[in-house]
Amino acid sequence: MSIRRLLAGFCVGMLIGQFAIPVQAQDRNDLSRWENPPAPPVPTAPTTRTISIPVEATVAAIRRHRAEYMNATQIAAALKAGRDVAILPIGGVRMNGLDMPLGTSLLVQHASAVLLAERWNAIAFPPIPFGAAPDCANSPGTVSIPVGEQTAYIRAVVSALLESGFNRVVLLVEKEHSKEMIALVTTLYRDTRKIVLPAWMSVWPRDTGMLPLSDPEHAPALQALAAAKILGHSELAGTFTFARVRTESLAGAVVEELRRNGITATTWSQSAASQPATVAKFTEADVDKAVEAMRQEARKYDSFPQKFATYQENVRSQDSGKPWSLENYANSVAKSYDDPPEKWPITRASLPAAVEEEPPMGPDIQPVFVQVKLDLPEEASPAYLRKHRWEYLTSAEMKERMKDDPVVILPCGAFEMHGPHGMLGTDIITAYSQAMMVAKPWNAIVLPPVYYTYAGATERWPGTVSVAQEQIVRYVKAVINSLLDNGFRRIVIMGNHSPGELSKQIITREIQQERGRVIFTSDAEMAFSDQLGLALGYASGEDNATLAGLKILGHPGVFAADEPYDIGRIKSPFPVMAELMKFGARGAWNMSLPTEHLAVRACVRSGDEDKMIPVMREIAAGMADAPKAMSRYLEEMEKARNPELQK
């Protein structure tokens, strides 16, 4: 949140008296409301309908296991109770076949993390969305960044998770990228003696015969739809027709010949498979069966957290985990004489038989699906998602969309404490929902968001995951460069996090200097407009912006509004900062109280989002000329750079 808006909101709040209600000491110290947020009221709007959703997509499950929708109080309580397992999915946005969602890898890894978090009583963090995809980097819709930039960014996020109190961090990765992640965690251990485990846990059934598949080649397509449903987008099945699910590689026969001779080589994907394709269109019932099968498969990993803890203890108890010294070396040599010779060679035959057996399965969680009443705006409808959310477009659809020179929006936020009750993903919820709101008038496509950036003043609070400014610049620049290489012109970085303003400025200036290209930025100011304040009868802020943003993104009711009383004030922790700002000076600060970032306001009520969304839609419609202005600006900049065009 920007300082200007923070101080302005504070002044407006003082004028209408919304922060000044005194509270009793026992109420002030009672954290139970935020550790276990109450259930939201059932929607009663005329458009409400009842649908079936997986239990992992319910409000209660989302609040308990998905970090972006939890608050700092919940994270603190979870860590105190020993819930110290963090699952970080590593995804990708790339062509997986012309008819597959571009975000297939992202969706599958994120959904797998959610399923495992339910089984392990762990916390699933938002995914790292962008990675290296050199084999299809030139395919429509692929975002491919250098391996080094991806791994450096992942390491920064993992380090922040470890520093925040999560002792067991699991990187959920695709098997083909496992070596890169093993190299990352090995280096991390060498430098920090912190143990992190990459794992390629497939929760897709090994026996696909139990699934509604007329052709086994369509299994990845069904898995992508099931993953989307687990994540809360339940009605996408009817919007996809899959004519092929696999592409062939250039020089495939030569690659196989090399492999037979002990040589491996990277490949380059063709745009379509050459063999005759079968067509599949899955129903909701088909997807439900896949969700049930994935849930059952996830049970096979129930013992993993305990084995992880045992592994950590084993490593810590060995001299190999300590700094090298002559004494340690002498001790290790002495101990080796106690090992019988038959233990020295480690072969598959010498491993315990249990390695080859199916792990024991814990009790299932019932029910698999629940009936809920749902009232969603247009921006969360399947048709809207399939047109404007990058991960749900296919490569073939992206190829057609690129003919219209679409605007591309990259939401960037921060993952940080927002008061004792506000969601850790507040900044990205605000930026992401505004991006989805302007997507229609701009004819834009919205990329998966970058959740983890530099947090700044909230770094020492529970749940905050902060990444250094220079690392953010490198990561986002790599994404932007991939977009530019693939022919996108009008690119907008959208976010409202104050420390992120510096990162955005550095990114845009370096892109302009290195490539001579212009990148646009936008603050998510829509959710803080005076028009919203008039509609609500009180000042808009990050709390009601979250309320509206969640509904726009398809997760109504997740934010617990309806606070019984006000607590704290939104203010600068250093009053002299305001005086320094009058002189044009600005320094860093740390929040001394959580309510200095987001105060608790009793005026924010469930149902306010229904007043806000129509107003936000009107504001978005008023911004419809922005794409034309971007094009004119790019033309003027090109003329300024090219003397020939000035003639």
Number of C-alpha atoms within 10 A of each C-alpha: 23 15 14 10 15 19 15 14 19 20 15 14 20 13 11 12 11 20 21 15 12 11 12 7 8 7 11 13 8 10 15 12 13 19 21 16 20 16 13 16 10 13 17 12 11 7 11 14 13 11 13 16 21 22 21 25 21 20 19 17 16 23 23 23 25 21 24 22 22 28 28 25 25 25 26 17 17 19 17 11 9 12 19 21 23 25 30 25 29 26 23 28 25 31 32 26 25 25 21 30 29 29 28 27 25 26 29 28 28 29 27 24 31 28 27 26 23 22 21 20 17 25 29 27 22 23 25 23 23 28 25 22 20 18 17 21 20 21 23 24 30 27 30 28 23 16 14 14 21 23 19 16 22 23 18 18 21 24 20 20 21 18 14 21 18 22 20 22 23 22 26 24 24 20 13 8 14 16 10 15 23 16 12 19 21 16 14 17 13 12 9 10 15 19 21 23 17 25 17 16 19 18 24 20 18 10 8 13 10 11 17 18 15 12 11 12 15 22 18 18 25 26 22 25 32 29 28 25 24 27 23 20 21 23 19 21 23 12 13 20 14 19 17 22 22 23 18 16 18 14 12 13 10 11 17 14 12 13 12 10 9 8 10 12 9 9 15 17 23 17 21 18 16 10 10 7 15 13 12 19 15 20 17 17 11 17 25 21 16 25 26 16 20 22 25 20 19 26 22 18 19 17 15 13 19 11 11 18 14 12 13 16 11 11 14 15 11 10 14 12 14 12 9 10 10 8 8 14 13 10 12 14 10 11 10 11 9 8 10 8 9 8 9 9 8 9 8 9 7 10 10 9 9 8 9 8 8 9 14 11 14 14 10 12 12 8 8 16 17 15 12 16 13 19 19 17 15 12 22 21 17 17 13 15 21 20 19 24 20 24 26 25 26 24 25 20 19 21 15 11 18 15 8 9 16 19 21 23 28 24 30 26 30 29 29 31 32 28 26 22 27 28 29 26 25 30 26 27 30 34 30 28 26 27 30 25 27 27 24 18 17 20 18 26 27 23 24 22 23 23 24 27 29 26 23 22 17 24 20 18 22 21 30 27 28 27 24 17 18 13 20 24 20 18 24 23 20 22 20 24 17 20 22 17 14 18 12 17 19 21 21 21 22 25 30 22 26 21 20 23 17 13 21 24 14 17 23 19 16 16 17 13 11 8 11 13 18 21 21 14 18 17 18 23 16 22 26 19 16 13 18 24 15 13 15 18 11 17 25 23 23 24 25 27 25 26 28 29 29 23 22 25 23 21 24 20 23 24 29 23 26 15 17 12 17 18 23 21 21 22 21 19 15 12 9 9 15 15 12 12 11 9 8 8 10 12 7 8 13 15 20 15 18 22 20 18 25 24 25 26 24 16 20 22 16 21 18 17 22 15 13 23 21 14 19 21 18 13 18 20 15 12 13 16 11 14 18 12 11 19 15 12 13 17 13 14 14 16 14 12 13 11 9 8 11 10 6
